[in-house]
């Protein structure tokens, strides 16, 4: 893949990930600015709060699909170093939505989508196991524990199955982004400010 095509695909993947489905759904079906509800996070959980379970479930699915579908369409033909970069674009788009002042969601659901595109069911099952484990360990008290356990489970899957450097690069970038978003969340919570994580 040439440089121009690579840049173009990167931009398209970022924009696909940045689609603010929760913000739109809350406005249309709940009549509220999702950034003013509960923790201020423009993600599926707040969509449930503002517009109910049906709309919230739809947002959850859409946030997942925007990680899956664009990668399945635009990853083919990329080189070994281009693939990890392209794979992280939807996650970056969701975490830093330009339409909302580069403030976005925690990127967990979109990460599930990206790993589905990369590994089919295997990666998401490992991440799901981590999410369940985090609830057993800390309930809903710590976002750090949730994110760390999800990524630890994914890392264990990559190690056990002997996956290559490309997937480990995606893993490292995803862990950094997710960790930063959790830090943002915890910091804004401690300050009592609007939570943008």
CORZILIN-V275336 format. One record per residue. N is the residue number from 1. SS is DSSP state (~ for helix, > for strand, _ for the rest). PHI is phi in degrees with one decimal (* if undefined). BURIAL is 1 if it has 9 or more other ideal C-beta (glycine too) atoms within 8 Angstrom, else 0. Layout:
# CORZILIN-V275336
N | SS | PHI | BURIAL
N | SS | PHI | BURIAL
This chain:
# CORZILIN-V275336
1 | _ | * | 0
2 | _ | -73.1 | 0
3 | ~ | -61.7 | 0
4 | ~ | -62.7 | 0
5 | ~ | -65.5 | 0
6 | ~ | -61.8 | 1
7 | ~ | -63.2 | 0
8 | ~ | -62.6 | 0
9 | ~ | -65.8 | 1
10 | ~ | -59.9 | 1
11 | ~ | -63.8 | 0
12 | ~ | -64.7 | 1
13 | ~ | -66.7 | 1
14 | ~ | -62.7 | 1
15 | ~ | -65.8 | 1
16 | ~ | -62.3 | 1
17 | ~ | -67.1 | 1
18 | _ | -83.8 | 1
19 | _ | -59.2 | 1
20 | _ | -87.1 | 1
21 | ~ | -58.4 | 1
22 | ~ | -65.8 | 1
23 | ~ | -62.4 | 1
24 | ~ | -63.8 | 0
25 | ~ | -62.7 | 1
26 | ~ | -64.7 | 1
27 | ~ | -68.9 | 1
28 | ~ | -74.0 | 0
29 | ~ | -100.8 | 1
30 | ~ | -112.8 | 1
31 | _ | 66.8 | 0
32 | _ | -131.4 | 1
33 | _ | -85.5 | 0
34 | ~ | -59.7 | 1
35 | ~ | -71.3 | 1
36 | ~ | -105.2 | 0
37 | _ | -108.0 | 1
38 | _ | 48.9 | 0
39 | _ | -89.3 | 1
40 | _ | 75.2 | 1
41 | _ | -79.4 | 1
42 | _ | -81.0 | 1
43 | _ | -133.8 | 1
44 | ~ | -63.8 | 1
45 | ~ | -61.0 | 1
46 | ~ | -71.3 | 1
47 | ~ | -65.2 | 1
48 | ~ | -59.1 | 1
49 | ~ | -67.2 | 0
50 | ~ | -88.8 | 1
51 | ~ | -128.2 | 1
52 | _ | 95.3 | 0
53 | ~ | -67.9 | 0
54 | ~ | -68.0 | 0
55 | ~ | -65.8 | 1
56 | ~ | -60.4 | 1
57 | ~ | -65.9 | 1
58 | ~ | -63.8 | 1
59 | ~ | -64.1 | 1
60 | ~ | -57.9 | 1
61 | ~ | -64.7 | 0
62 | ~ | -66.1 | 1
63 | ~ | -64.5 | 1
64 | ~ | -69.5 | 1
65 | ~ | -65.9 | 1
66 | ~ | -71.8 | 1
67 | ~ | -90.0 | 1
68 | ~ | -85.9 | 1
69 | ~ | -61.8 | 1
70 | ~ | -59.5 | 1
71 | ~ | -66.7 | 1
72 | ~ | -61.9 | 0
73 | ~ | -80.8 | 0
74 | ~ | -118.7 | 1
75 | _ | -87.0 | 1
76 | _ | -62.2 | 0
77 | _ | 90.8 | 0
78 | _ | -77.6 | 1
79 | _ | -78.2 | 0
80 | ~ | -63.5 | 0
81 | ~ | -87.4 | 0
82 | ~ | -74.7 | 1
83 | ~ | -59.1 | 1
84 | ~ | -61.3 | 1
85 | ~ | -64.8 | 1
86 | ~ | -61.8 | 1
87 | ~ | -62.9 | 1
88 | ~ | -87.3 | 1
89 | ~ | -61.8 | 1
90 | ~ | -62.6 | 1
91 | ~ | -66.1 | 1
92 | ~ | -61.0 | 1
93 | ~ | -61.8 | 1
94 | ~ | -70.6 | 1
95 | ~ | -73.3 | 1
96 | _ | -133.8 | 1
97 | _ | -72.3 | 1
98 | ~ | -63.4 | 0
99 | ~ | -69.8 | 0
100 | ~ | -118.8 | 1
101 | _ | 68.4 | 0
102 | _ | 60.8 | 0
103 | _ | -114.6 | 1
104 | _ | -140.9 | 1
105 | _ | -85.8 | 1
106 | _ | -79.0 | 1
107 | _ | 75.1 | 1
108 | ~ | -71.1 | 1
109 | ~ | -64.4 | 1
110 | ~ | -65.4 | 1
111 | ~ | -62.9 | 1
112 | ~ | -56.1 | 1
113 | ~ | -64.2 | 1
114 | ~ | -61.2 | 1
115 | ~ | -69.9 | 1
116 | ~ | -66.3 | 1
117 | ~ | -64.3 | 1
118 | ~ | -84.2 | 1
119 | ~ | -130.1 | 1
120 | _ | 61.1 | 0
121 | ~ | -83.8 | 0
122 | ~ | -64.8 | 1
123 | ~ | -60.0 | 1
124 | ~ | -61.9 | 1
125 | ~ | -64.4 | 0
126 | ~ | -61.8 | 1
127 | ~ | -65.5 | 1
128 | ~ | -63.2 | 1
129 | ~ | -61.5 | 1
130 | ~ | -64.6 | 1
131 | ~ | -63.9 | 1
132 | ~ | -63.4 | 0
133 | ~ | -61.3 | 1
134 | ~ | -64.8 | 1
135 | ~ | -66.1 | 1
136 | ~ | -70.1 | 0
137 | ~ | -78.8 | 0
138 | ~ | -134.6 | 1
139 | _ | 59.3 | 0
140 | _ | -107.2 | 0
141 | _ | -80.2 | 0
142 | _ | -129.4 | 0
143 | ~ | -70.5 | 1
144 | ~ | -60.3 | 0
145 | ~ | -62.2 | 1
146 | ~ | -60.6 | 1
147 | ~ | -64.0 | 1
148 | ~ | -64.7 | 1
149 | ~ | -70.6 | 1
150 | ~ | -60.3 | 1
151 | ~ | -71.7 | 1
152 | ~ | -64.1 | 1
153 | ~ | -65.4 | 1
154 | ~ | -64.6 | 1
155 | ~ | -62.1 | 1
156 | ~ | -63.1 | 1
157 | ~ | -61.2 | 1
158 | ~ | -62.8 | 1
159 | ~ | -69.1 | 0
160 | ~ | -65.5 | 0
161 | ~ | -88.5 | 0
162 | _ | 65.7 | 0
163 | _ | -68.7 | 0
164 | _ | -79.0 | 0
165 | ~ | -62.5 | 0
166 | ~ | -60.6 | 1
167 | ~ | -70.9 | 1
168 | ~ | -66.8 | 1
169 | ~ | -65.8 | 1
170 | ~ | -62.3 | 1
171 | ~ | -57.1 | 1
172 | ~ | -62.0 | 0
173 | ~ | -64.4 | 1
174 | ~ | -63.1 | 1
175 | ~ | -62.8 | 1
176 | ~ | -65.1 | 0
177 | ~ | -63.3 | 1
178 | ~ | -64.4 | 1
179 | ~ | -64.0 | 1
180 | ~ | -63.5 | 1
181 | ~ | -65.7 | 1
182 | ~ | -67.4 | 1
183 | ~ | -61.0 | 0
184 | ~ | -58.9 | 1
185 | ~ | -61.1 | 1
186 | ~ | -64.7 | 1
187 | ~ | -64.6 | 0
188 | ~ | -68.8 | 1
189 | ~ | -66.9 | 1
190 | ~ | -63.3 | 0
191 | ~ | -80.9 | 0
192 | _ | 74.3 | 0
193 | _ | -88.3 | 0
194 | _ | -61.5 | 0
195 | _ | -93.6 | 1
196 | _ | -103.3 | 1
197 | _ | -59.8 | 1
